[in-house]
Amino acid sequence: MIKKLTRHGNSLALVIDKGILDLLNIGADTPLTVNTDGQNLIISPAAPPGREKRFRAALEKVNRRYGKALKRLAE
């Protein structure tokens, strides 16, 4: 799919088709992150608040419980 940017005041906007919004479960109020890898524009739904904290806590729990076994498997 090829898209063109649309003038929106002093800025440019990218209009995303409803089908893509529905597929990704994105609405007008969904916070998005905008990144680039140097050549591509990457637009993603923002991670829910606290996700990183929950991930770190789960990782710590797994390391406490299975850390020794995981180290032996890695050798």
C-alpha positions in Angstrom: 0.0 0.0 0.0 1.4 3.4 -1.0 0.3 6.4 1.0 0.9 10.1 0.6 1.2 12.6 3.4 -1.6 15.2 3.8 -1.2 18.8 4.9 -2.5 19.5 8.4 -1.9 23.1 9.3 1.9 23.6 9.3 2.5 19.9 9.6 2.0 16.8 7.5 -0.2 13.9 8.5 -0.4 10.2 7.5 -3.9 8.9 7.3 -4.2 5.2 8.4 -7.0 3.2 6.9 -9.7 1.9 9.2 -8.9 -1.7 8.3 -5.4 -1.3 9.6 -6.5 0.5 12.7 -9.0 -2.3 13.4 -6.4 -5.0 12.8 -4.0 -3.4 15.3 -6.8 -2.4 17.7 -5.8 1.3 17.5 -8.2 4.1 18.1 -8.1 7.9 18.3 -7.1 7.8 22.0 -4.4 5.0 21.6 -1.0 6.4 22.5 1.6 5.5 19.8 5.4 5.5 19.8 7.1 6.7 16.7 10.7 5.4 16.0 13.0 5.0 13.1 15.7 2.6 12.2 17.4 5.2 10.0 15.5 4.2 6.9 12.0 3.3 8.0 9.3 4.9 10.1 8.0 2.6 12.8 4.7 3.4 14.5 3.6 1.1 17.3 1.0 1.2 20.1 2.8 2.4 23.2 3.5 -0.2 25.9 1.0 -0.1 28.8 2.4 1.8 31.9 4.1 -0.5 34.3 4.9 -3.2 31.7 8.6 -2.8 32.1 8.4 -3.0 35.9 6.2 -6.2 35.7 8.7 -7.8 33.2 11.7 -7.0 35.4 9.9 -8.5 38.5 9.0 -11.7 36.5 12.6 -12.0 35.3 14.0 -11.6 38.8 11.6 -14.3 40.1 12.6 -16.7 37.3 16.3 -16.0 37.9 15.9 -16.7 41.7 14.0 -19.9 41.1 15.8 -21.4 38.1 19.1 -19.3 37.8 21.4 -22.2 38.7 19.7 -24.6 36.3 19.8 -22.0 33.5 23.5 -21.4 34.0 24.2 -25.2 33.8 22.2 -25.5 30.6 24.1 -22.6 29.1 27.5 -24.3 29.6 
